[in-house]
Amino acid sequence: MWEEFEISFAFGLLTSTTGVPTMQGNFDYTDFWGVTAEEGDGYVSTGGMNYPIFEEILVNATNVCKHALLEQRNGNEVIIVHPEKLAYVTSVKLDETFEKPQNRFDIARSYITAAVPIVIKGTGFSESSRIIAKIVVRQALIAALKEKRLYSEEYSQ
């Protein structure tokens, strides 16, 4: 028996005022990616969120989480990233309270919330399995962010 759930994470995105994500609000998987691997020939963003940095961060986050969970395997349970889904944006909100630096009047910050789809298979899995998965995923994402593995140099200017 497989149990599906999502682990959420959030990050701030600094952009120019003209580069602010145009879609604001809450989204589901199809809003973001448009189709799943089983519905098409791969992960194609046919939804309204055609924003390359999101796609890069989320594909990389999915891969980081896959590797972290594979390394964590032990016991009678299997905890993995959903084999047919990638991480996706669940909400985007412009930070109206962001105080721009004096010399950078053209900067804006958005709050991005995303989710990593997870599945657990095992006998007698419990809430502790979910907690372990959340800890492993969040630690892996924090480490990847510190090591600048979630986005390319192109976006760190």
C-alpha positions in Angstrom: 0.0 0.0 0.0 1.3 3.4 -1.0 0.5 6.6 0.9 1.0 9.9 -1.0 1.6 13.3 0.7 3.4 16.5 0.0 6.3 18.2 1.8 6.1 22.0 1.4 9.0 24.4 1.4 9.3 28.1 0.8 11.8 30.6 -0.6 12.1 34.3 -1.5 12.8 35.3 -5.1 14.4 38.6 -5.9 13.8 39.9 -9.4 13.7 43.2 -11.2 10.4 44.9 -10.9 9.7 44.0 -14.6 10.6 40.3 -13.9 8.1 39.7 -11.1 6.1 36.4 -11.7 2.9 37.5 -13.5 0.8 34.8 -11.9 0.0 35.5 -8.3 -2.1 33.2 -6.1 -2.5 29.5 -5.3 -1.9 26.7 -7.7 -2.1 22.9 -8.0 0.1 20.5 -9.9 -1.7 20.8 -13.2 -1.7 24.6 -13.0 2.1 24.5 -12.8 3.3 21.7 -15.0 0.2 21.2 -17.2 0.7 17.5 -17.7 2.3 14.7 -15.8 4.8 12.2 -17.3 2.1 9.6 -17.7 -0.2 12.0 -19.6 2.5 13.3 -22.1 6.0 12.7 -23.4 7.6 14.1 -20.3 7.3 17.1 -18.0 6.0 20.0 -20.2 5.0 23.2 -18.6 1.7 23.8 -20.4 0.2 25.6 -17.4 0.4 29.3 -16.9 3.7 29.2 -15.0 6.2 29.3 -17.8 8.9 30.9 -15.6 12.3 29.3 -16.3 13.9 29.9 -12.9 11.0 28.1 -11.2 11.3 25.2 -13.5 15.1 25.0 -12.9 14.8 25.2 -9.1 12.0 22.7 -8.9 13.6 20.1 -11.2 16.8 20.4 -9.1 14.9 20.3 -5.8 13.1 17.1 -7.0 16.5 15.5 -7.8 18.1 16.6 -4.5 15.1 15.1 -2.6 15.3 11.8 -4.6 18.9 11.3 -3.8 18.5 12.3 -0.1 15.6 9.8 0.4 17.4 7.0 -1.4 20.4 7.5 0.9 18.0 7.4 3.9 16.5 4.0 3.2 16.3 1.6 6.1 13.7 -0.5 7.9 10.5 -1.9 6.5 9.4 1.3 4.7 10.3 2.8 1.4 10.0 6.6 1.2 10.6 8.1 -2.2 9.7 11.2 -4.3 6.7 10.4 -6.4 8.1 8.6 -9.5 5.8 10.4 -11.9 5.8 14.0 -10.5 8.2 16.9 -9.9 8.1 19.5 -7.2 5.7 22.3 -8.1 4.8 25.8 -7.0 1.7 26.0 -4.8 1.6 29.8 -4.3 3.3 33.0 -5.4 2.8 36.3 -3.5 4.5 39.6 -4.1 6.0 41.0 -0.9 4.5 44.4 -0.6 6.5 45.2 2.6 9.9 44.5 1.0 12.2 47.5 1.6 14.4 48.0 -1.5 18.1 48.9 -1.1 18.7 52.6 -1.7 20.8 51.8 -4.8 18.5 49.2 -6.2 15.1 50.8 -6.7 14.1 48.3 -9.4 14.1 45.2 -7.1 11.1 43.2 -6.0 10.7 40.2 -3.8 8.1 37.4 -4.1 7.3 34.6 -1.6 7.2 31.3 -3.3 5.8 28.2 -1.7 6.3 24.8 -3.3 5.7 21.1 -2.6 7.5 17.9 -3.2 5.2 14.9 -3.9 6.3 12.0 -1.7 5.1 8.4 -1.5 5.6 5.8 1.3 5.3 2.1 1.0 5.6 -0.3 3.9 3.8 -2.2 6.6 2.6 -0.2 9.5 4.0 3.2 8.4 3.1 6.0 10.8 3.2 9.7 11.4 6.9 9.3 12.3 7.6 8.2 8.7 6.1 11.5 7.5 8.2 13.4 10.0 11.4 11.6 9.0 10.7 12.3 5.3 10.1 16.0 6.1 13.3 16.3 8.0 15.4 14.5 5.3 13.8 16.6 2.5 14.2 19.9 4.2 17.8 19.2 5.3 18.6 18.2 1.8 17.1 21.4 0.3 18.8 23.6 2.9 22.2 22.0 2.0 21.5 22.3 -1.7 20.6 26.0 -1.3 23.8 26.7 0.7 25.8 24.9 -1.9 24.0 26.8 -4.7 22.8 23.6 -6.4 19.2 24.6 -6.9 19.8 27.2 -9.6 22.5 28.1 -12.2 24.9 31.0 -12.1 22.7 32.7 -14.7 20.2 33.5 -11.9 22.6 34.5 -9.2 23.6 37.9 -10.6 
